[in-house]
């Protein structure tokens, strides 16, 4: 299983249920990696997508602890076990954990690969991703440095130690 995330220098991922910064190159990378695959998100993350709708051309699985929460346009699960049951039908390499922080933390140990957009800037954040460098994960691929809107970033793939 994979996780995909954009982080700043301090491993910040968001503020007020929004991205820290919107970089077209990162959004394109996210789309390339997840299109045709399965994404697992929390309810707040789903609601932060354009129009609050599931992303097209993907199997959207949303987790919500609210027993009243339901949607016809995606798969709703209440527990981690229920998600694991649903994704068992798919190739694990095609499953991406996509946030928010609670969902990332819940599935951290289940992921083998982490597609991380590392943004070379520190933003004011209220939500963070675990620091994979401190946890001993290994970078097995990284892109060249890119620049948009005066912000430098690179794509990196971390693997479990």
Secondary structure by P-SEA (a helix, b strand, c coil): cbbbbccccccccccccccccccaaaaaaaaaacccbbbbbcaaaaaaccccccccccbbbbbbcccccccccbbbbccaaaaaaaacccccccccccccaaaaaaacccccccccccccccccccccccccccccccccccccccccccbbbbbbbbbcc
